[in-house]
Amino acid sequence: MEENHQEIRKKEESKSFKGDDKCFSGNVQVNMLFEATASMCISGALVSFEKGARTAWHTHPKGQRLIVTEGIGYTQEWGKPIQIFQKGDTIICPPGVKHWHGASKDCSMSHIALTGQDENGKNVDWLEKVTDEEYNQIIK
């Protein structure tokens, strides 16, 4: 049960783990900032991608917002061209949009992910991995 007061979560208290190989290609570190709760159905994480690392294709039932804190990255919606983003950019992904995102081939990238959670506690549907051929479409 949540209490009615502010809470400071110290950095040392946050969960940190390597991105699951089923959901990510390359080296990805996930640092959970906060979990969704009954009163706020959104979670937050700082996610760091080494050069060339990326998510698998996926969707979010309640959408996601990414705030790019470091580096240069790529994102792509299913059936559309790859787009480049960089530190200071924000990516708004509506519910149900099939996409992937990750670091560029030459630069690492970090973002804060704010992800909505549905009434069943689900915040992501992982799909197939992005192939090297798909990822390398950015290289002309």
TISEMI-608207 format. One record per residue (C-alpha): residue in three letters; x, y, z negated. Coordinates in steps of 0.5 Angstrom, whole numbers, padded with zeros to 4 digits, always signed. Layout:
N
alaXYZ/...
***
This chain:
140
met+0000+0000+0000/glu+0003+0007+0002/glu+0003+0012-0004/asn+0001+0019-0003/his+0008+0023-0003/gln+0014+0024+0002/glu+0020+0019+0002/ile+0027+0020+0004/arg+0030+0013+0007/lys+0037+0013+0007/lys+0041+0011+0013/glu+0044+0005+0009/glu+0037+0002+0008/ser+0035+0002+0015/lys+0035-0005+0019/ser+0041-0005+0024/phe+0041-0011+0029/lys+0044-0013+0036/gly+0039-0013+0042/asp+0036-0019+0043/asp+0039-0023+0049/lys+0032-0024+0052/cys+0030-0017+0052/phe+0036-0014+0054/ser+0042-0014+0058/gly+0049-0012+0056/asn+0051-0009+0049/val+0045-0006+0045/gln+0045-0004+0038/val+0038-0002+0035/asn+0038+0002+0028/met+0030+0002+0026/leu+0029+0009+0023/phe+0022+0007+0020/glu+0016+0002+0021/ala+0009+0003+0023/thr+0004+0003+0017/ala-0003+0003+0016/ser-0004+0011+0016/met+0002+0012+0022/cys+0001+0007+0027/ile+0008+0009+0030/ser+0015+0006+0029/gly+0022+0010+0030/ala+0029+0007+0032/leu+0035+0010+0035/val+0038+0005+0040/ser+0045+0005+0043/phe+0046+0002+0050/glu+0054+0001+0052/lys+0055+0002+0060/gly+0051-0002+0064/ala+0046-0004+0058/arg+0039-0004+0059/thr+0032-0007+0057/ala+0028-0012+0061/trp+0022-0010+0064/his+0017-0009+0059/thr+0010-0005+0057/his+0008-0001+0051/pro+0000-0002+0049/lys+0000+0005+0046/gly+0006+0008+0050/gln+0013+0010+0048/arg+0017+0017+0047/leu+0024+0017+0048/ile+0029+0023+0046/val+0035+0022+0049/thr+0041+0024+0044/glu+0047+0022+0048/gly+0050+0020+0055/ile+0047+0019+0061/gly+0041+0013+0063/tyr+0037+0010+0068/thr+0029+0009+0068/gln+0025+0006+0073/glu+0017+0004+0073/trp+0015-0002+0077/gly+0015+0000+0085/lys+0018+0007+0084/pro+0025+0009+0085/ile+0030+0009+0079/gln+0031+0016+0076/ile+0037+0019+0072/phe+0036+0022+0065/gln+0041+0025+0060/lys+0042+0028+0053/gly+0037+0033+0051/asp+0031+0030+0056/thr+0025+0026+0054/ile+0022+0021+0057/ile+0014+0020+0056/cys+0012+0013+0058/pro+0004+0012+0058/pro+0001+0005+0055/gly+0001-0001+0060/val+0006+0002+0065/lys+0011-0003+0067/his+0018+0000+0066/trp+0026-0001+0064/his+0031+0004+0061/gly+0038+0003+0060/ala+0045+0006+0060/ser+0048+0009+0067/lys+0054+0004+0070/asp+0059+0009+0068/cys+0057+0012+0061/ser+0054+0010+0055/met+0047+0012+0052/ser+0043+0013+0046/his+0036+0015+0045/ile+0031+0015+0039/ala+0025+0011+0041/leu+0018+0013+0038/thr+0013+0007+0040/gly+0006+0006+0038/gln+0003+0000+0035/asp-0004-0003+0037/glu-0009-0005+0032/asn-0006-0012+0032/gly+0001-0010+0030/lys+0004-0010+0037/asn+0008-0005+0040/val+0012-0008+0046/asp+0010-0014+0052/trp+0017-0016+0054/leu+0017-0019+0061/glu+0023-0021+0066/lys+0030-0018+0066/val+0032-0013+0070/thr+0037-0016+0076/asp+0043-0013+0077/glu+0041-0012+0084/glu+0035-0008+0081/tyr+0040-0004+0077/asn+0045-0003+0082/gln+0039+0001+0087/ile+0042+0007+0084/ile+0048+0006+0087/lys+0048+0009+0094/
***
